[in-house]
Amino acid sequence: MFKHRLPGYVALYSAVFVIFLAVGYILHHRILAVLMPSVNASVAAVGAVEKAGGNLPAILALAIFVKNALVAVLVLTFGKRLFGAFPAFVLAVNALVLGAVYGDTVSSGTPWSEAALYFVPHGVIEIPALVAACVLAVRGTLKERLLNGAKYLAVPLALAALVEVYVTPALLEIVWAAKRIAA
């Protein structure tokens, strides 16, 4: 029975993501004003790791993976409550933040294609995994949802974190080096 509704859930949660991504982009100044305390705390944490001499990329990849895995576990745990509204809320918040950061990056003068490089390399893995978590969250027992989450989401979320920390910055460095050469 669920398999027949699967495309509908994928479409629904994807639409929620796209709509709130657009809202975040349009309202980026207002949204970022609210998020600045969290952004500043994250920047301070990265600075503390650098000062301590830790392997910053590996620590960041682990932190990103753990954060995304915790979000997936929360979605899987509470997804059936309120007819799937919690997963939609989580997608909406993530999309708002992503849209706001992208909107701010573009409005600060970064070409849209370059700004997309900040998000696309890992986003093509991470966003479908988050949508998949939302879809998995609306069926089965809690145990089944968590086991399916571990089975289907752990590898993509780990891969997305590694791409975000190692591949995305490397691509941006290539683009910036090409701009310096062209200038």
C-alpha positions as CSV (number, residue, x, y, z in Angstrom):
1,M,0.0,0.0,0.0
2,F,2.8,2.5,0.9
3,K,4.6,1.8,-2.4
4,H,1.7,3.2,-4.3
5,R,1.9,6.4,-2.3
6,L,5.7,6.7,-2.4
7,P,5.8,9.0,-5.4
8,G,3.3,11.3,-3.7
9,Y,5.4,11.6,-0.6
10,V,8.5,12.3,-2.6
11,A,6.7,14.9,-4.6
12,L,5.2,16.5,-1.5
13,Y,8.4,16.7,0.5
14,S,10.3,17.9,-2.6
15,A,7.8,20.6,-3.1
16,V,8.0,21.7,0.5
17,F,11.8,22.0,0.1
18,V,11.6,24.0,-3.2
19,I,9.0,26.4,-1.9
20,F,10.8,27.2,1.3
21,L,14.1,27.4,-0.6
22,A,12.6,30.2,-2.7
23,V,11.1,31.9,0.4
24,G,14.6,31.8,2.0
25,Y,16.1,33.3,-1.1
26,I,13.6,36.1,-1.3
27,L,13.7,36.9,2.4
28,H,17.4,36.2,3.0
29,H,18.1,39.5,4.8
30,R,15.3,38.9,7.4
31,I,16.2,35.2,7.9
32,L,19.9,35.8,8.3
33,A,19.3,38.5,10.9
34,V,17.6,35.9,13.0
35,L,20.3,33.3,12.4
36,M,23.4,35.4,13.0
37,P,23.9,34.3,16.6
38,S,24.0,30.7,15.5
39,V,26.4,31.5,12.6
40,N,28.7,33.4,14.9
41,A,28.8,30.5,17.4
42,S,29.7,28.1,14.5
43,V,32.5,30.4,13.3
44,A,33.8,30.6,16.9
45,A,33.8,26.8,17.2
46,V,35.7,26.4,13.9
47,G,38.2,29.0,15.2
48,A,38.7,27.1,18.4
49,V,39.4,23.8,16.5
50,E,42.0,25.6,14.3
51,K,43.7,27.1,17.4
52,A,43.8,23.7,19.1
53,G,45.7,22.4,16.0
54,G,43.1,19.7,15.2
55,N,42.5,18.2,11.8
56,L,39.9,20.7,10.9
57,P,38.5,19.1,7.8
58,A,38.1,15.7,9.4
59,I,36.5,17.3,12.5
60,L,34.2,19.4,10.3
61,A,33.2,16.3,8.2
62,L,32.4,14.4,11.4
63,A,30.4,17.3,12.9
64,I,28.4,17.8,9.7
65,F,27.7,14.0,9.5
66,V,26.6,13.9,13.1
67,K,24.4,16.9,12.8
68,N,22.7,15.5,9.6
69,A,22.4,12.0,11.2
70,L,20.7,13.5,14.3
71,V,18.3,15.5,12.1
72,A,17.5,12.2,10.2
73,V,17.0,10.3,13.5
74,L,14.6,13.1,14.8
75,V,12.7,13.0,11.5
76,L,12.5,9.2,11.6
77,T,11.5,9.2,15.2
78,F,8.8,11.8,15.1
79,G,7.8,11.6,11.4
80,K,4.5,9.8,11.9
81,R,3.2,12.3,14.4
82,L,0.8,14.9,13.0
83,F,0.6,13.1,9.7
84,G,4.1,13.8,8.5
85,A,4.1,17.4,9.5
86,F,7.4,17.2,11.5
87,P,9.4,16.1,8.4
88,A,7.9,18.9,6.4
89,F,8.8,21.4,9.1
90,V,12.5,20.1,9.2
91,L,12.7,20.3,5.4
92,A,11.2,23.8,5.5
93,V,13.7,25.1,8.0
94,N,16.7,23.6,6.1
95,A,15.4,25.0,2.9
96,L,14.9,28.5,4.4
97,V,18.4,28.5,5.7
98,L,19.9,27.3,2.5
99,G,17.9,29.7,0.4
100,A,18.8,32.6,2.7
101,V,22.6,31.9,2.6
102,Y,22.4,31.5,-1.2
103,G,20.4,34.7,-1.5
104,D,22.9,36.6,0.7
105,T,25.8,35.2,-1.3
106,V,24.3,36.2,-4.6
107,S,23.2,39.7,-3.3
108,S,26.8,40.3,-2.1
109,G,28.0,40.2,-5.7
110,T,29.0,36.6,-6.1
111,P,27.8,35.3,-9.5
112,W,24.9,32.8,-9.1
113,S,26.9,30.0,-10.7
114,E,29.8,30.5,-8.4
115,A,27.5,30.8,-5.4
116,A,25.9,27.5,-6.4
117,L,29.3,25.8,-6.1
118,Y,29.0,26.4,-2.3
119,F,26.0,24.1,-2.1
120,V,25.6,21.9,-5.2
121,P,28.5,19.4,-4.9
122,H,27.3,18.0,-1.5
123,G,23.7,19.2,-1.8
124,V,23.0,16.7,-4.6
125,I,23.7,14.0,-2.1
126,E,22.5,15.6,1.1
127,I,19.1,17.0,0.0
128,P,17.8,13.8,-1.5
129,A,18.9,11.9,1.6
130,L,17.0,14.4,3.8
131,V,13.9,14.0,1.5
132,A,14.4,10.2,1.8
133,A,14.5,10.4,5.6
134,C,11.2,12.3,5.5
135,V,9.6,9.7,3.2
136,L,10.9,6.8,5.4
137,A,9.6,8.6,8.5
138,V,5.9,8.1,7.6
139,R,5.7,4.3,7.5
140,G,6.4,1.4,9.7
141,T,7.2,1.0,13.3
142,L,9.9,3.1,15.0
143,K,12.3,0.3,14.9
144,E,11.7,-0.3,11.2
145,R,12.1,3.4,10.5
146,L,15.4,3.7,12.3
147,L,16.7,0.5,10.8
148,N,15.7,1.7,7.3
149,G,17.3,5.1,8.1
150,A,20.6,3.5,9.1
151,K,20.4,1.2,6.0
152,Y,19.6,3.9,3.4
153,L,20.9,7.2,4.9
154,A,24.2,6.6,6.7
155,V,26.3,6.2,3.6
156,P,24.8,9.2,1.6
157,L,25.0,11.5,4.7
158,A,28.7,10.5,5.3
159,L,29.5,11.0,1.7
160,A,27.8,14.3,1.6
161,A,29.8,15.5,4.7
162,L,33.1,14.4,3.1
163,V,32.2,16.1,-0.2
164,E,31.2,19.3,1.7
165,V,34.5,19.5,3.5
166,Y,36.9,18.2,0.8
167,V,35.4,18.5,-2.7
168,T,33.4,21.7,-2.4
169,P,36.3,23.8,-1.2
170,A,38.6,22.3,-3.8
171,L,36.2,23.2,-6.6
172,L,35.9,26.8,-5.2
173,E,39.7,27.1,-5.1
174,I,39.8,26.1,-8.8
175,V,37.2,28.8,-9.7
176,W,39.0,31.4,-7.6
177,A,42.4,30.5,-9.1
178,A,41.0,30.8,-12.6
179,K,39.5,34.2,-11.7
180,R,42.9,35.4,-10.4
181,I,44.6,34.2,-13.6
182,A,42.0,35.9,-15.8
183,A,42.3,39.2,-13.9
